[in-house]
Amino acid sequence: MLPFSRILQGNKLFFIGFAVFLIACILGCLVFSKSSSFIALNFVHTSWLNNFFTFYTFLGDGLLAVIIFAVLLVFRRYLIAIQLILAFLPSGIVAQVIKNLTHAPRPRVFFKPAMYSNFIDGVTQTGWASFPSGHATTAFALATILALHTRNKRWSILFLFLAIGEAYSRIYLGQHFLVDVAVGSLIGVFFALGIFLWVRPLKLFRWNLVEDPASSVIAIQ
């Protein structure tokens, strides 16, 4: 098992960036109420942004995780594929369990009609499954695994920004509050990092996942 400190040091761009994001979310939740932070983050709404984020939000969909998993298998990146799917599944399950335990209202249920009017018909959901954001959980789990395996660590910042954009899309579309995406991101990173530490020494399905470490690296230059 690689020492935890070595992993953090080797991926400091990603984890420093994530720490900044998480601290900003925590401060936002402490300084502002749930409703005021939501409204502040939705300061602008346009038709093209509605269309963009409606499409963009699928970056956190479970189907994308399965597609990436299949592509990695095709290119024989077995270690990344196994870690990615193992990070996605338990983190998603934990997020769903917490949803059912907390039974928190989504913004469209939380707000009275006169308080907020930028919900998108046909897109914004109702219900009581707001906390935490499952899409944010998935996006940050995938981003963390990909960042840990990327040879050029500057690309890890791109993965982080894509995940942050996914988290914001959930707020923009009226699906979640700031605290929902913050906790979702933390769950995703926690499970991805844990799986990265745990799976490396294992031999699964007769694939020696340690024999050729170079084959498991995403060679982005």
CYANA upper distance limits for C-alpha pairs under 8 A (distance plus 0.5 A):
  1 MET  CA    197 LEU  CA      6.53
  1 MET  CA    198 TRP  CA      7.61
  1 MET  CA    200 ARG  CA      7.60
  1 MET  CA    201 PRO  CA      7.27
  2 LEU  CA      6 ARG  CA      7.40
  2 LEU  CA      7 ILE  CA      7.46
  2 LEU  CA    197 LEU  CA      7.14
  3 PRO  CA      7 ILE  CA      7.07
  4 PHE  CA      8 LEU  CA      6.89
  4 PHE  CA    197 LEU  CA      8.43
  5 SER  CA      9 GLN  CA      6.57
  6 ARG  CA     10 GLY  CA      6.53
  7 ILE  CA     11 ASN  CA      6.64
  8 LEU  CA     12 LYS  CA      6.01
  8 LEU  CA     15 PHE  CA      7.40
 11 ASN  CA     15 PHE  CA      6.92
 11 ASN  CA    147 ALA  CA      8.14
 11 ASN  CA    148 LEU  CA      7.14
 11 ASN  CA    153 LYS  CA      7.21
 12 LYS  CA     16 ILE  CA      6.14
 13 LEU  CA     17 GLY  CA      6.54
 13 LEU  CA    153 LYS  CA      7.69
 13 LEU  CA    154 ARG  CA      7.79
 13 LEU  CA    156 SER  CA      7.76
 13 LEU  CA    157 ILE  CA      7.24
 14 PHE  CA     18 PHE  CA      6.61
 14 PHE  CA    147 ALA  CA      7.62
 14 PHE  CA    153 LYS  CA      8.39
 14 PHE  CA    156 SER  CA      6.19
 14 PHE  CA    157 ILE  CA      6.21
 14 PHE  CA    160 LEU  CA      7.15
 15 PHE  CA     19 ALA  CA      6.46
 16 ILE  CA     20 VAL  CA      6.73
 17 GLY  CA     21 PHE  CA      6.79
 17 GLY  CA    157 ILE  CA      7.90
 17 GLY  CA    160 LEU  CA      7.97
 18 PHE  CA     22 LEU  CA      6.55
 18 PHE  CA    160 LEU  CA      7.64
 19 ALA  CA     23 ILE  CA      6.49
 20 VAL  CA     24 ALA  CA      6.60
 21 PHE  CA     25 CYS  CA      6.77
 22 LEU  CA     26 ILE  CA      6.66
 22 LEU  CA    182 ALA  CA      6.91
 22 LEU  CA    186 LEU  CA      8.44
 23 ILE  CA     27 LEU  CA      6.58
 24 ALA  CA     28 GLY  CA      6.55
 25 CYS  CA     29 CYS  CA      6.66
 25 CYS  CA    178 LEU  CA      7.25
 25 CYS  CA    179 VAL  CA      7.66
 25 CYS  CA    182 ALA  CA      6.64
 26 ILE  CA     30 LEU  CA      6.65
 26 ILE  CA    179 VAL  CA      8.21
 26 ILE  CA    182 ALA  CA      8.14
 27 LEU  CA     31 VAL  CA      6.39
 28 GLY  CA     32 PHE  CA      6.20
 28 GLY  CA     37 SER  CA      7.24
 28 GLY  CA    178 LEU  CA      8.35
 29 CYS  CA     33 SER  CA      6.96
 29 CYS  CA     34 LYS  CA      7.27
 29 CYS  CA     37 SER  CA      7.72
 29 CYS  CA    178 LEU  CA      7.51
 29 CYS  CA    179 VAL  CA      6.92
 32 PHE  CA     36 SER  CA      6.48
 32 PHE  CA     37 SER  CA      6.08
 33 SER  CA     37 SER  CA      6.54
 34 LYS  CA     38 PHE  CA      6.75
 34 LYS  CA    177 PHE  CA      7.20
 34 LYS  CA    178 LEU  CA      7.76
 34 LYS  CA    179 VAL  CA      8.15
 35 SER  CA     39 ILE  CA      6.74
 35 SER  CA    111 PHE  CA      8.45
 35 SER  CA    177 PHE  CA      8.45
 36 SER  CA     40 ALA  CA      6.49
 37 SER  CA     41 LEU  CA      6.62
 37 SER  CA    177 PHE  CA      8.41
 37 SER  CA    178 LEU  CA      7.48
 38 PHE  CA     42 ASN  CA      6.88
 38 PHE  CA    171 ILE  CA      7.46
 38 PHE  CA    177 PHE  CA      6.36
 38 PHE  CA    178 LEU  CA      7.06
 39 ILE  CA     43 PHE  CA      6.99
 39 ILE  CA    116 TYR  CA      8.08
 41 LEU  CA    171 ILE  CA      7.97
 41 LEU  CA    172 TYR  CA      7.89
 42 ASN  CA    171 ILE  CA      8.00
 42 ASN  CA    172 TYR  CA      6.35
 45 HIS  CA     49 LEU  CA      7.05
 45 HIS  CA     50 ASN  CA      7.55
 45 HIS  CA    118 ASN  CA      7.67
 46 THR  CA     50 ASN  CA      6.66
 47 SER  CA     51 ASN  CA      6.84
 48 TRP  CA     52 PHE  CA      6.52
 49 LEU  CA     53 PHE  CA      6.48
 50 ASN  CA     54 THR  CA      6.49
 50 ASN  CA    120 ILE  CA      8.15
 50 ASN  CA    173 LEU  CA      7.94
 51 ASN  CA     55 PHE  CA      6.89
 52 PHE  CA     56 TYR  CA      6.44
 53 PHE  CA     57 THR  CA      6.17
 53 PHE  CA    169 SER  CA      5.97
 53 PHE  CA    172 TYR  CA      8.01
 53 PHE  CA    173 LEU  CA      7.65
 54 THR  CA     58 PHE  CA      8.11
 54 THR  CA    123 VAL  CA      7.86
 54 THR  CA    169 SER  CA      8.19
 54 THR  CA    173 LEU  CA      7.72
 56 TYR  CA    166 GLU  CA      7.30
 56 TYR  CA    169 SER  CA      7.66
 57 THR  CA     61 ASP  CA      7.94
 57 THR  CA    135 HIS  CA      8.24
 57 THR  CA    166 GLU  CA      5.99
 57 THR  CA    169 SER  CA      6.17
 57 THR  CA    170 ARG  CA      7.30
 58 PHE  CA     64 LEU  CA      7.94
 59 LEU  CA     64 LEU  CA      6.97
 59 LEU  CA    135 HIS  CA      8.31
 59 LEU  CA    139 ALA  CA      7.04
 59 LEU  CA    163 ALA  CA      8.47
 59 LEU  CA    166 GLU  CA      6.95
 60 GLY  CA     64 LEU  CA      7.70
 60 GLY  CA    134 GLY  CA      8.20
 60 GLY  CA    135 HIS  CA      4.71
 60 GLY  CA    136 ALA  CA      6.66
 60 GLY  CA    137 THR  CA      8.17
 60 GLY  CA    138 THR  CA      5.88
 60 GLY  CA    139 ALA  CA      5.18
 60 GLY  CA    163 ALA  CA      8.44
 60 GLY  CA    166 GLU  CA      6.94
 61 ASP  CA     65 ALA  CA      7.67
 61 ASP  CA    135 HIS  CA      6.42
 61 ASP  CA    138 THR  CA      7.62
 61 ASP  CA    139 ALA  CA      8.42
 62 GLY  CA     66 VAL  CA      7.05
 62 GLY  CA     88 PHE  CA      8.43
 62 GLY  CA    135 HIS  CA      8.39
 62 GLY  CA    138 THR  CA      7.47
 63 LEU  CA     67 ILE  CA      6.74
 64 LEU  CA     68 ILE  CA      6.65
 65 ALA  CA     69 PHE  CA      6.58
 65 ALA  CA     84 LEU  CA      8.17
 65 ALA  CA     85 ILE  CA      7.58
 65 ALA  CA     88 PHE  CA      7.67
 65 ALA  CA    138 THR  CA      8.26
 65 ALA  CA    142 LEU  CA      7.73
 66 VAL  CA     70 ALA  CA      6.70
 66 VAL  CA     85 ILE  CA      7.85
 67 ILE  CA     71 VAL  CA      6.72
 68 ILE  CA     72 LEU  CA      6.63
 68 ILE  CA     81 ALA  CA      8.31
 69 PHE  CA     73 LEU  CA      6.84
 69 PHE  CA     81 ALA  CA      5.52
 69 PHE  CA     82 ILE  CA      8.21
 69 PHE  CA     84 LEU  CA      7.35
 69 PHE  CA     85 ILE  CA      7.01
 70 ALA  CA     74 VAL  CA      6.78
 70 ALA  CA     81 ALA  CA      8.13
 71 VAL  CA     75 PHE  CA      6.88
 72 LEU  CA     76 ARG  CA      6.55
 72 LEU  CA     77 ARG  CA      5.52
 72 LEU  CA     78 TYR  CA      7.23
 72 LEU  CA     80 ILE  CA      7.68
 72 LEU  CA     81 ALA  CA      6.02
 73 LEU  CA     77 ARG  CA      6.21
 73 LEU  CA     78 TYR  CA      6.27
 73 LEU  CA     81 ALA  CA      6.79
 76 ARG  CA    215 SER  CA      8.49
 77 ARG  CA     81 ALA  CA      6.66
 77 ARG  CA    215 SER  CA      6.99
 77 ARG  CA    216 SER  CA      5.74
 77 ARG  CA    217 VAL  CA      8.28
 78 TYR  CA     82 ILE  CA      6.54
 78 TYR  CA    207 TRP  CA      8.19
 78 TYR  CA    209 LEU  CA      7.75
 78 TYR  CA    216 SER  CA      7.37
 79 LEU  CA     83 GLN  CA      6.64
 79 LEU  CA    200 ARG  CA      7.90
 79 LEU  CA    209 LEU  CA      6.13
 79 LEU  CA    216 SER  CA      6.19
 80 ILE  CA     84 LEU  CA      6.33
 80 ILE  CA    145 ILE  CA      7.78
 80 ILE  CA    146 LEU  CA      8.15
 80 ILE  CA    149 HIS  CA      7.79
 80 ILE  CA    216 SER  CA      6.59
 80 ILE  CA    217 VAL  CA      8.36
 81 ALA  CA     85 ILE  CA      6.74
 82 ILE  CA     86 LEU  CA      6.57
 83 GLN  CA     87 ALA  CA      6.45
 83 GLN  CA    145 ILE  CA      7.61
 83 GLN  CA    192 ALA  CA      8.10
 83 GLN  CA    195 ILE  CA      6.57
 83 GLN  CA    196 PHE  CA      6.77
 83 GLN  CA    199 VAL  CA      7.15
 84 LEU  CA     88 PHE  CA      6.62
 84 LEU  CA    141 ALA  CA      8.13
 84 LEU  CA    142 LEU  CA      6.77
 84 LEU  CA    145 ILE  CA      6.57
 84 LEU  CA    146 LEU  CA      8.48
 84 LEU  CA    192 ALA  CA      7.98
 85 ILE  CA     89 LEU  CA      6.60
 86 LEU  CA     90 PRO  CA      7.15
 86 LEU  CA    195 ILE  CA      7.31
 87 ALA  CA     91 SER  CA      6.67
 87 ALA  CA    141 ALA  CA      6.60
 87 ALA  CA    142 LEU  CA      8.04
 87 ALA  CA    145 ILE  CA      8.39
 87 ALA  CA    188 GLY  CA      7.98
 87 ALA  CA    191 PHE  CA      6.06
 87 ALA  CA    192 ALA  CA      5.28
 87 ALA  CA    195 ILE  CA      6.48
 88 PHE  CA     92 GLY  CA      6.44
 88 PHE  CA    138 THR  CA      6.43
 88 PHE  CA    141 ALA  CA      6.67
 88 PHE  CA    142 LEU  CA      7.54
 88 PHE  CA    188 GLY  CA      8.16
 88 PHE  CA    192 ALA  CA      8.21
 89 LEU  CA     93 ILE  CA      6.69
 90 PRO  CA     94 VAL  CA      6.59
 90 PRO  CA    191 PHE  CA      7.92
 91 SER  CA     95 ALA  CA      6.70
 91 SER  CA    137 THR  CA      7.21
 91 SER  CA    138 THR  CA      7.83
 91 SER  CA    141 ALA  CA      8.11
 91 SER  CA    187 ILE  CA      6.71
 91 SER  CA    188 GLY  CA      6.29
 91 SER  CA    191 PHE  CA      6.43
 92 GLY  CA     96 GLN  CA      6.72
 92 GLY  CA    134 GLY  CA      6.79
 92 GLY  CA    137 THR  CA      7.17
 92 GLY  CA    138 THR  CA      7.12
 93 ILE  CA     97 VAL  CA      6.65
 94 VAL  CA     98 ILE  CA      6.71
 95 ALA  CA     99 LYS  CA      6.69
 95 ALA  CA    132 PRO  CA      6.59
 95 ALA  CA    133 SER  CA      7.75
 95 ALA  CA    134 GLY  CA      6.37
 95 ALA  CA    137 THR  CA      7.76
 95 ALA  CA    184 GLY  CA      7.56
 95 ALA  CA    187 ILE  CA      8.06
 96 GLN  CA    100 ASN  CA      6.85
 96 GLN  CA    134 GLY  CA      7.61
 97 VAL  CA    101 LEU  CA      6.76
 98 ILE  CA    102 THR  CA      6.46
 98 ILE  CA    131 PHE  CA      7.66
 98 ILE  CA    132 PRO  CA      7.56
 99 LYS  CA    103 HIS  CA      6.20
 99 LYS  CA    104 ALA  CA      7.66
 99 LYS  CA    128 TRP  CA      8.49
 99 LYS  CA    129 ALA  CA      5.79
 99 LYS  CA    130 SER  CA      7.31
 99 LYS  CA    131 PHE  CA      5.92
 99 LYS  CA    132 PRO  CA      6.75
100 ASN  CA    129 ALA  CA      7.50
102 THR  CA    131 PHE  CA      7.45
103 HIS  CA    128 TRP  CA      5.60
103 HIS  CA    129 ALA  CA      6.23
103 HIS  CA    130 SER  CA      7.94
103 HIS  CA    131 PHE  CA      7.96
104 ALA  CA    128 TRP  CA      5.47
104 ALA  CA    129 ALA  CA      6.18
104 ALA  CA    130 SER  CA      5.80
104 ALA  CA    131 PHE  CA      6.27
105 PRO  CA    109 VAL  CA      6.20
105 PRO  CA    110 PHE  CA      6.19
105 PRO  CA    126 THR  CA      8.37
105 PRO  CA    127 GLY  CA      6.61
105 PRO  CA    128 TRP  CA      4.60
105 PRO  CA    129 ALA  CA      6.76
105 PRO  CA    130 SER  CA      6.14
106 ARG  CA    110 PHE  CA      6.52
106 ARG  CA    125 GLN  CA      8.00
106 ARG  CA    126 THR  CA      6.46
106 ARG  CA    127 GLY  CA      6.43
106 ARG  CA    128 TRP  CA      6.18
106 ARG  CA    129 ALA  CA      6.85
106 ARG  CA    130 SER  CA      5.18
106 ARG  CA    174 GLY  CA      8.29
106 ARG  CA    175 GLN  CA      6.58
106 ARG  CA    176 HIS  CA      6.53
106 ARG  CA    177 PHE  CA      8.29
107 PRO  CA    111 PHE  CA      6.36
107 PRO  CA    126 THR  CA      8.09
107 PRO  CA    130 SER  CA      8.28
107 PRO  CA    174 GLY  CA      6.43
107 PRO  CA    175 GLN  CA      6.82
107 PRO  CA    176 HIS  CA      6.79
107 PRO  CA    177 PHE  CA      7.50
108 ARG  CA    112 LYS  CA      8.37
108 ARG  CA    119 PHE  CA      7.75
108 ARG  CA    124 THR  CA      7.98
108 ARG  CA    125 GLN  CA      7.58
108 ARG  CA    126 THR  CA      6.08
108 ARG  CA    174 GLY  CA      7.35
108 ARG  CA    175 GLN  CA      8.17
109 VAL  CA    126 THR  CA      6.41
109 VAL  CA    127 GLY  CA      7.12
109 VAL  CA    128 TRP  CA      8.29
111 PHE  CA    115 MET  CA      6.49
111 PHE  CA    116 TYR  CA      7.06
112 LYS  CA    116 TYR  CA      7.66
113 PRO  CA    117 SER  CA      7.04
118 ASN  CA    174 GLY  CA      8.40
119 PHE  CA    124 THR  CA      6.49
119 PHE  CA    173 LEU  CA      7.24
119 PHE  CA    174 GLY  CA      6.38
120 ILE  CA    124 THR  CA      5.83
120 ILE  CA    173 LEU  CA      7.26
120 ILE  CA    174 GLY  CA      8.19
123 VAL  CA    173 LEU  CA      7.78
124 THR  CA    173 LEU  CA      6.46
124 THR  CA    174 GLY  CA      6.22
124 THR  CA    175 GLN  CA      6.42
125 GLN  CA    174 GLY  CA      8.18
125 GLN  CA    175 GLN  CA      6.69
126 THR  CA    175 GLN  CA      8.44
130 SER  CA    175 GLN  CA      7.53
130 SER  CA    176 HIS  CA      6.05
130 SER  CA    177 PHE  CA      7.98
130 SER  CA    180 ASP  CA      7.08
131 PHE  CA    176 HIS  CA      7.97
131 PHE  CA    179 VAL  CA      8.23
131 PHE  CA    180 ASP  CA      5.34
132 PRO  CA    179 VAL  CA      8.06
132 PRO  CA    180 ASP  CA      4.71
132 PRO  CA    181 VAL  CA      6.79
132 PRO  CA    182 ALA  CA      8.48
132 PRO  CA    183 VAL  CA      6.42
132 PRO  CA    184 GLY  CA      5.69
133 SER  CA    137 THR  CA      6.78
133 SER  CA    170 ARG  CA      8.33
133 SER  CA    176 HIS  CA      7.11
133 SER  CA    180 ASP  CA      5.61
133 SER  CA    181 VAL  CA      5.58
133 SER  CA    183 VAL  CA      7.98
133 SER  CA    184 GLY  CA      5.55
134 GLY  CA    138 THR  CA      6.74
134 GLY  CA    184 GLY  CA      6.79
135 HIS  CA    139 ALA  CA      6.58
135 HIS  CA    166 GLU  CA      7.95
135 HIS  CA    167 ALA  CA      7.82
135 HIS  CA    170 ARG  CA      8.22
135 HIS  CA    184 GLY  CA      8.19
136 ALA  CA    140 PHE  CA      6.57
136 ALA  CA    163 ALA  CA      7.58
136 ALA  CA    166 GLU  CA      6.98
136 ALA  CA    167 ALA  CA      5.58
136 ALA  CA    170 ARG  CA      8.40
136 ALA  CA    181 VAL  CA      6.03
136 ALA  CA    182 ALA  CA      8.44
136 ALA  CA    184 GLY  CA      5.68
136 ALA  CA    185 SER  CA      5.88
136 ALA  CA    188 GLY  CA      8.02
137 THR  CA    141 ALA  CA      6.62
137 THR  CA    181 VAL  CA      8.13
137 THR  CA    183 VAL  CA      8.47
137 THR  CA    184 GLY  CA      4.78
137 THR  CA    185 SER  CA      5.46
137 THR  CA    186 LEU  CA      7.85
137 THR  CA    187 ILE  CA      6.46
137 THR  CA    188 GLY  CA      4.90
137 THR  CA    189 VAL  CA      8.31
138 THR  CA    142 LEU  CA      6.66
138 THR  CA    188 GLY  CA      6.58
139 ALA  CA    143 ALA  CA      6.55
139 ALA  CA    162 LEU  CA      8.50
139 ALA  CA    163 ALA  CA      5.61
139 ALA  CA    166 GLU  CA      7.31
139 ALA  CA    167 ALA  CA      8.37
139 ALA  CA    185 SER  CA      8.16
139 ALA  CA    188 GLY  CA      7.88
140 PHE  CA    144 THR  CA      6.43
140 PHE  CA    160 LEU  CA      7.91
140 PHE  CA    163 ALA  CA      6.00
140 PHE  CA    164 ILE  CA      8.49
140 PHE  CA    185 SER  CA      5.89
140 PHE  CA    186 LEU  CA      8.36
140 PHE  CA    188 GLY  CA      5.54
140 PHE  CA    189 VAL  CA      6.23
141 ALA  CA    145 ILE  CA      6.90
141 ALA  CA    185 SER  CA      8.15
141 ALA  CA    187 ILE  CA      8.36
141 ALA  CA    188 GLY  CA      4.58
141 ALA  CA    189 VAL  CA      5.71
141 ALA  CA    190 PHE  CA      8.42
141 ALA  CA    191 PHE  CA      7.42
141 ALA  CA    192 ALA  CA      5.66
142 LEU  CA    146 LEU  CA      6.67
142 LEU  CA    188 GLY  CA      8.33
142 LEU  CA    192 ALA  CA      8.00
143 ALA  CA    147 ALA  CA      6.42
143 ALA  CA    156 SER  CA      8.24
143 ALA  CA    159 PHE  CA      5.56
143 ALA  CA    160 LEU  CA      6.55
143 ALA  CA    162 LEU  CA      8.35
143 ALA  CA    163 ALA  CA      6.93
144 THR  CA    148 LEU  CA      6.58
144 THR  CA    159 PHE  CA      8.18
144 THR  CA    160 LEU  CA      8.17
144 THR  CA    188 GLY  CA      8.45
144 THR  CA    189 VAL  CA      6.50
144 THR  CA    192 ALA  CA      6.60
144 THR  CA    193 LEU  CA      7.66
145 ILE  CA    149 HIS  CA      6.94
145 ILE  CA    192 ALA  CA      6.39
145 ILE  CA    193 LEU  CA      7.88
145 ILE  CA    196 PHE  CA      7.63
146 LEU  CA    150 THR  CA      6.62
146 LEU  CA    156 SER  CA      7.95
146 LEU  CA    159 PHE  CA      7.87
146 LEU  CA    218 ILE  CA      8.30
147 ALA  CA    153 LYS  CA      7.55
147 ALA  CA    155 TRP  CA      7.73
147 ALA  CA    156 SER  CA      4.95
147 ALA  CA    157 ILE  CA      8.40
147 ALA  CA    159 PHE  CA      7.06
148 LEU  CA    156 SER  CA      8.16
149 HIS  CA    216 SER  CA      7.66
149 HIS  CA    217 VAL  CA      5.61
149 HIS  CA    218 ILE  CA      6.36
150 THR  CA    155 TRP  CA      7.56
150 THR  CA    156 SER  CA      7.37
150 THR  CA    217 VAL  CA      6.47
150 THR  CA    218 ILE  CA      5.36
150 THR  CA    219 ALA  CA      7.08
150 THR  CA    220 ILE  CA      7.11
151 ARG  CA    217 VAL  CA      6.78
151 ARG  CA    218 ILE  CA      6.60
151 ARG  CA    219 ALA  CA      6.20
151 ARG  CA    220 ILE  CA      6.74
151 ARG  CA    221 GLN  CA      7.77
152 ASN  CA    156 SER  CA      8.20
152 ASN  CA    219 ALA  CA      8.05
152 ASN  CA    220 ILE  CA      6.50
152 ASN  CA    221 GLN  CA      6.25
153 LYS  CA    157 ILE  CA      8.04
154 ARG  CA    158 LEU  CA      8.02
155 TRP  CA    159 PHE  CA      7.20
155 TRP  CA    220 ILE  CA      8.13
156 SER  CA    160 LEU  CA      6.74
157 ILE  CA    161 PHE  CA      6.64
158 LEU  CA    162 LEU  CA      6.63
159 PHE  CA    163 ALA  CA      6.79
160 LEU  CA    164 ILE  CA      6.68
161 PHE  CA    165 GLY  CA      6.46
162 LEU  CA    166 GLU  CA      6.73
163 ALA  CA    167 ALA  CA      6.76
164 ILE  CA    168 TYR  CA      6.70
165 GLY  CA    169 SER  CA      6.61
166 GLU  CA    170 ARG  CA      7.17
167 ALA  CA    171 ILE  CA      7.49
167 ALA  CA    181 VAL  CA      6.12
167 ALA  CA    185 SER  CA      8.41
168 TYR  CA    172 TYR  CA      6.60
168 TYR  CA    181 VAL  CA      8.37
169 SER  CA    173 LEU  CA      6.43
170 ARG  CA    174 GLY  CA      6.86
170 ARG  CA    175 GLN  CA      5.73
170 ARG  CA    176 HIS  CA      6.07
170 ARG  CA    177 PHE  CA      8.46
170 ARG  CA    181 VAL  CA      8.15
171 ILE  CA    175 GLN  CA      6.35
171 ILE  CA    176 HIS  CA      5.56
171 ILE  CA    177 PHE  CA      6.31
171 ILE  CA    178 LEU  CA      7.41
176 HIS  CA    180 ASP  CA      6.42
176 HIS  CA    181 VAL  CA      7.47
177 PHE  CA    181 VAL  CA      7.29
178 LEU  CA    182 ALA  CA      6.70
179 VAL  CA    183 VAL  CA      6.64
180 ASP  CA    184 GLY  CA      6.60
181 VAL  CA    185 SER  CA      6.47
182 ALA  CA    186 LEU  CA      6.87
183 VAL  CA    187 ILE  CA      6.75
184 GLY  CA    188 GLY  CA      6.76
185 SER  CA    189 VAL  CA      6.71
186 LEU  CA    190 PHE  CA      6.46
187 ILE  CA    191 PHE  CA      6.70
188 GLY  CA    192 ALA  CA      6.59
189 VAL  CA    193 LEU  CA      6.49
190 PHE  CA    194 GLY  CA      6.66
191 PHE  CA    195 ILE  CA      6.52
192 ALA  CA    196 PHE  CA      6.57
193 LEU  CA    197 LEU  CA      6.84
194 GLY  CA    198 TRP  CA      6.63
195 ILE  CA    199 VAL  CA      6.20
196 PHE  CA    200 ARG  CA      7.05
198 TRP  CA    202 LEU  CA      8.33
200 ARG  CA    209 LEU  CA      6.80
200 ARG  CA    210 VAL  CA      6.88
201 PRO  CA    209 LEU  CA      7.50
201 PRO  CA    210 VAL  CA      6.85
202 LEU  CA    208 ASN  CA      8.00
202 LEU  CA    209 LEU  CA      7.02
202 LEU  CA    210 VAL  CA      8.24
203 LYS  CA    207 TRP  CA      6.29
203 LYS  CA    208 ASN  CA      5.50
203 LYS  CA    209 LEU  CA      6.34
203 LYS  CA    210 VAL  CA      8.44
204 LEU  CA    208 ASN  CA      7.52
204 LEU  CA    209 LEU  CA      7.99
208 ASN  CA    212 ASP  CA      8.41
209 LEU  CA    213 PRO  CA      7.91
212 ASP  CA    216 SER  CA      7.88
213 PRO  CA    217 VAL  CA      7.54
